[in-house]
Amino acid sequence: MKIEDNFETFNSLIRRKFIWGPSPEIYGGLAGFYSYAPSGMALKNNILNLFRRELQYFGFGEVECPTIMPEIVWRASGHLERFIDPVLRCKKCNTLYRADKFLQEQLPDLMIDGLSFQAMEDLIKKHNLACPNCGNTFTKIEEYNLMLKTQVGNNVTAYLRPETATTTYLLFNRLNQDARRQYPIRICQFGKAYRNEISPRQGVLRMRAFDQLELQLFIGKQQEMEFEDYEEIKDKILPLLDWKLQEKNIVKPEKISLETTINTKILKKPAYAYCLYITYYLTRILGFPEEVIRLRQHSINERAHYADDAWDLEIKTKQFGWVEICGVHDRTNYDLRRHGEFSKQNFNINMSSDSETKEIPQILEIAFGIDRIIYTLLETNFNVEEGRINLKLNPNLAPNIVAVFPLVKNKENIRKLALSVHRDLLENRINSFYDASGSIGKRYRRQDEIGTMYCVTIDYDSLEDNSVTLRFRDTMKQDRVNINELVEIIRNKLRTFK
């Protein structure tokens, strides 16, 4: 099968089984808004369950905050002033394009991130770039604020949050008390964020309403440099592409230990190195192969104004090249300092019991885009093998671990036994799906394409010898096993994927 056919087959699979839209489809859809199908929602929940389990191990608690906040919050955070995209407007058809993304698509061999408005306009002139829609020229690059504005109550101006992080920062006093002033304070939040994207494209890679999982470390300056947890992971090797390598047009990361990055000043702070490790670790356990992952450092011009350092974890995709699924940012004390000024709160605290010095805590942030994880995970694990779609997901992430089929649905004894096997798997907390519709071959194919690792078929012999056929997704091998041993067999196989 040609690679172009694979793209179309893959995109069709996503639209059929995982993500529907743009929504609402019955009214033609609104760009940038999508709905998750049952299989897509199951996959998302399994990813979140895995992350939450691992984050408990790393010592992170979880909070949930409102998605709408008053205007003063976003004035303090800087979003009203700085949360902008550069846009191009066609002089004839008035179509809007995000300038940096448009240039990256048109000039894929150039580094566009971090360029000034003037530098981007110079590239447009140099390469005679025009509107793809009508072929006419553009106006000068404009600023476009991504915040979504609303009214609450009696005409109180408010905004939908463009990321979850700010709402977490607003809880600092509470978190400080709850943690009994033990640092660093490790906290995470999962939830919806909203951005009024100019022209959302590429499906769930650029949406107007999307899910984030953001991790925050509130930490002191000295602790950043003398971070105990770093000692346990400093020998870990990560695929890193620092900004100096990018200036040489190098795109392949170097595999380098975190200790080396500190010793050579690629990274400044052991605590920040630890954050990069957590980011890489959480990505790897999802099942991404090592060769499609890189951590890319922002250039000095590309970084946000508050950032002391910033790296993106990117996944190499076949359709869209390198796609960012997570950002790791050293935000310094910018956020708490700004919110302290605007709220008249004192965030200047004693970070150590053996020190008289007070300081505003630093913030280290890890920001995952869950929808982007889902897209890149599906694409990475998508295969077409001998005419069948095989989605090679980690079985602990797949919407179903097991599917149970009665060979024929109109044979009452077979149907009852199949339902009994299905319910027994569920009672043993093994995610099972019951399907009696269509031929066995079609039922196998339906499960292969959503990543179900094991299929169990109950047939006429099952009534006689209490055995079933256990079929494996990747090899299509079939074994005959005793019903009484089925739960333990599947549990043992699942352990190899943890």
N, C-alpha and C positions, 0 to 999 in steps of 0.2 A: 504494500500500500504506500502510495506517495505521501511525502511529508505534508503536502497541501491537504490531502485527504484526511490525514491525521488531525490537522488543525480543525477542519470542519467537523470531523467526528467528535473530537474533544469538546468543541464549543457546543455542539448539539447535546452532548451528554450533560454538560453543566446546565444548559437551559431546560432539559427534560427532568433531571433528577435532583439537582442541588439548589439552584438559584433561579427564581422566576422574575421576569420583569423586562424593562422598567415597569414599575407599578404606579397606578393601578392599570393593569393590562386592558380591562374591559372599557376604559376611557382613553385608550391610546398611550398611556404611560407618561410619567414625568421623569425626565432625564436625571440620573443620579440617585434614584430611589429603587430599591430592590427588595423582594421578599424571599425568605428562605423556605424551600420545600422541606417536607419531613426528613428526608435523607440529609439535606444540608444542615438542618437544625440539629440533628443527631450528631453529625460530624463536629459542628461548632461546640456543642455541649461536651463532647468527649475530649476535645482539645482543652477546653476550659477546666474540665475536671482533672486532667493530667497536670496542667499548669498549677492549679490550686494545690494539688497534693505536693508537688515539688516545692512550691513557694513556702508552704508550711515548714518543710525541711530547712529552707534557707532563712526561716525566722520572720517571714512577712505576714502581717495581719492584713485584713481587708476592710475597706469602708465603702459606703455607697452615699453619693451626694446628689442634690438636685441637678437637673440638666439646664435649668434656667436660673440666671443670676442677674441682679440689678446692674445698671450701667456703670456704677462706680467701681465694681469689681474689675471690669474689662478696661476701664480707664487706668486703674492702678497697675494692672498686669501688662499694659502696653499694647493690648490687642487692638484697641480702637485706633491707635496711632500707627502701629507697625505691622498688623496682620494683613498684609496686602500681597497681591500677585501682580506681576507686570503683564499687561494685556495689549494685544494688537487689535486694532479695529479696521476692517476693510472700508476704504473710502466709498465704495459703491454699494455693496450689499449689506454693510453694517455688521457682518459676522465678527464675533469676538474669538480670539485665540489667546491662550496663555503663552506669552512670548518665549519663555525659556524652554517650555515643553515643545512648542512648535519648532524652535531652532534645533533642539536635540533630535527631533524626528527627521528634519530636513538635512542636518549635518551631523550624522551619528558618530563621525570620527573625531569631532571636536569636543572639548570640555566646556560646557555651557554654564554649569552651576557656578554661581558666585559672580558672574559678569554684571557689570553696571548696565543701566539702561542705554547709555551712549554706546557701549561696546556691542550690545545686542543690535542696536540700530545700524551700526557700522557693518556688522555681518550681513544684515538683511540687504543693505545696499550693495555690498561687495559681491554677493551671490545672486543678486537680482531675484530675491524671493518675493512671491506674490500670493494673493489669497487663493487657496486651493478650491474654493467654492466658485469664484467667478473670474479669477486671473488678474484682478486689479491690485493696485498698490495699497499700502497701509498708512494710517495716520501715525503720529509719534506714539511711542509706548506710554500708556496711561497706568495709574495706580488703581487697583480694584480691591476693595476691602471685602474679606470673605465672611464677615460676621452676619448672622441672621438675627434681625431685630424683631421684637414683638412688644406688645403692651400687656401689662398685668394689672388686674384690679382697676382702680380709678385712674387710668392713663399713666401708670408708672412704666417708664421705659426700661426694658430688660433685653437681654440677648440670650440665645441658645449657646451653650458652651461649644467652642470649637475644638476642645480637647478636655479630657477628664482631669488633667494634672492640676489646673488652677483651683478647682473645687476641693482637691485634697489639701492644698497649701492653706486654704482658709480654715482648716481644722487644726492648725498646728498647736494652739494653746491646749486644746482638748487632748490631742495626741500626746503632748508633752506630759500632761498630768496622768494620762492612762498608762503611759510607759514608765511612770515613776522616774522620769528624767534619766533613763538608761539609754545611752547612745551607742551606735546610731539607731534612730527610730526607723524601722523598715515597714513600709505600708504600701498597699496596692489598691487599685480601684479598676473595676471593669464596668463599662457602660457605653451608652450612646454619646456621640459627638456629632456636630453639625457644621458644615462649611458650604457656603454658597458658591460652589465651584463655577467657573466661567462657562466651560463647555465640557461637562463630565463625559469621558470616553473610557474605553478599555474595561467596561463592565464594573466589577466590584473593586478594581484597583483604584478607581477615583470616583467616590460617591459623595453625595451631599449629606447623607445620614449613614454613619458607619460605627462599628464597634472598636473600642480600644481597651487594652489592658496595660495600665501604666504603673510602674513601680517607682517608689521614691525612697531615697535614703536621706534623712536629715542627720547631718554629721558635722563635727567640728573640724577646723582646719588642721589641727595637730593630728587628730585621729585619721584624717585622710592619708597622711603620710606614714602613720604607724598603725596600720590596719591589721589586726590579728588574723582575720579570715584570709587575707592575701597569702599568708605563709603556707596555707594548705593547698593553694592552687597556683602558685607562682611558676611551677614547672610545666603547667599546661600549655600546649602548643595550639595557637589559633592562626587562621588564614587572614593576615592583615595587609591592607593596602593603604599606606600612609600618604599624606598629600604631596610629599616630595617625590614619591614614585609616580604619582599621577601627573606631576609636572613634566615627567619624562615620557609621558604617553604610555606608561605601563599599566595594564589592566588586570594582570594576573597577580593575586595576592602572594605574599611571602609567608611561609609557615614558620612561625617564630614563637619562642616561649615568652610568657608574660614577664618573667624576670629579666629577659634580655631587653624587652621594650622599656622597662624602667631604667635599666643600666645605661641604655643608649639614648635616653631622653625622648624616645618616640612617644611614650606616655609619661606624664608628670607625677601621677599619684597612684599608689598601690590600691586605694579604695576604688578608684575609677577602673583600674585594670580588673578588679574583682567584678565590677558591673559588666564589663565586656565578656568575662567568663560566663556569668549567669546567662547572658543573652545567647551566647554560642551554645551553651549546654542545653537550654530549653529548646533551641531550634533543632539540635541534633536528635534529641529524644523523640521528636515528632516523626522522624524517619527520613529527613532530608539527607541525601548522600553528601559526603564531605566536599566533593568536587564542584557542587553548585552553590557553595556558600562562600561569601567573603565579607569581611568587615572593612568598610571604606571610610577613611577619615575625611572630614570636611576641610577644605582649604580655609585659610584665614579669612578670605573674602566671602566664602560660602556660609560661614558660621553665623548664627544669630548674634545680635549685638551683646547679649548677656553671657554667651557661652565661652568658657575657658577652653573647652575641647568638645568635639562632637564627632561621633562615628555612626554610620548606618550599617546594619546588617542587611545584606542584599542576597537575593536568590537569582541565579541565572535561569531565565525562562526561554523557551523556544520562540514564543510569539512576541515578547516585549523586551528581550534582553535582560539586563540586571534590574531587578525590582526590589525596592526597599520594603522590608516587612517590619523593621524595628529601628528606632533611633535611640542612641545612648548619649546623653547630654550632661556635661558638667555645667550646671546653671549658676554656680557660685552662690552668693547670698541674695541675688537680685530679687527673687520673688518675695521672700519674707521681708526684705528691706522695703520694697515698694508697698506691699500691703500694710506693713507697719506704719509707713508714712501716711497713707490715705485713711486708714482706720483709726489712727491715733493709739494703736496697740504697741506694747513694748515687747518685741521679740528678742531683745538683747539679754541673753541668759548665760548662766554659768554651766559650761558643758562638761566640767570635770569636778569631782569632789575634792581633788587635791590642788585646785587652782582658784585664785581669786579673780582671774580674768574673765570677763563676760564677752560674748560675741553673738552675732546673729548667725544661726546655723547655715551651713552650705547645703545645697541640694544636688544629689546625683540622681539622674532619671533614666529609666529604661521604658520606652514607649513602643508597645507592640500594636500593630494593626491587624486585628483578628481576621477581617475579611480578606486581606492580602495574604495572610497565612493560608487560608482555605484555598484561594485560587492557586497559589504557587505549589501547595502540597498536592492538589489534584493534578495539576499539569505534570509535576515531577514523577508522580506514580502512575500516570496514564500510559497504557500499552495497548497496542492492537496486535494480537497473536493468533495467527491461523484463522482469521476471519472473526475472532471474538474480541470484545473489549475486556481487558483485564486491568482493574484498578488495584495496584499492589500496595494498598494502605496497610500500615500496622493494624492488625486485627483489633487491637484495643481502642483504635480511633474510628474504625469503620462503623457506619450506621448500625449494621448487624454483625455480631460475631458468628452466629449460626443461623441457618435457615432450615426449616423442617418441612418436608414434603410427603404427603401421602401419594403413593404411586398412582392410585386412582381415587377420585373423590367420591364416587358413588358406591364404594364398598364400605359399609358402615363400620365393620371391625377394623379395617385399615385406618379409616378416618379417626376413629376413637383412639387408637393406639398412637397415631401421629400427634394428636392433640395432647395426649398424656405425656409424650416425650417432650413436646414443646413447653408445656407447663412445668415439667420437672426441671428443665434447663432454666426457666425464668425464676423458679423458686430457689435455685442454687445461684442466682444473681449472674447468670450468663445470658447476655442479650440475645434473644431468639426471635425469629420472624417466621410466622406460619403462612404457607402459600400452597393453595390447592388448585390454582387456576392455570390452565394451559398445559402443554407437554412438558415432560421433565427437562428436555433440552432447553426450552424457552425459560423455564424457571431457573435453571443453572445460569443462563446468560444474564437474566435480570439481576441475579446476585453478584455475578462476576463484575458487572459494570459499576456497582456501588461499593465493591471492595470486601464483600462477605467472604471470610476465609474458609468456612466449613459449611457444607450442605449435608443434611441427613435425610435419607429416603427410607420410608417404611413401605414394604412391599408384602406380597403374599407369604414369602418365607419368614418374614418377621413374626407372623401369627403362629408359626410352628416352632421356631428356634429362638425367639426373643432377641434377634439380632437385627441390625440396621446397616445400611451402606453409608459410610462416612467418606465424603468426597472433598478433596483439597483444591483450593482455588488455583494456585500457581502451577501445579503439575497435572491437575485433573485426575490424579491417582485416586482410586477407590479402594477402601478397605472395609472388610466386614467385621463389625465389632458388636459385643454384647451390650444390650441396652443398659444393664446395670453398671457397666463400666464407662459409659459414654461421658458422663459429667467429669470424672477424674481424668480421662484421656484428654478431653478438651482443655481442662485446667492446666494439665502438665504441658501441653503444647503452647498455651498462652504465656506461660512463665518464660519461655525462651525469647519472647518479644519485649520483655520489660527491661 
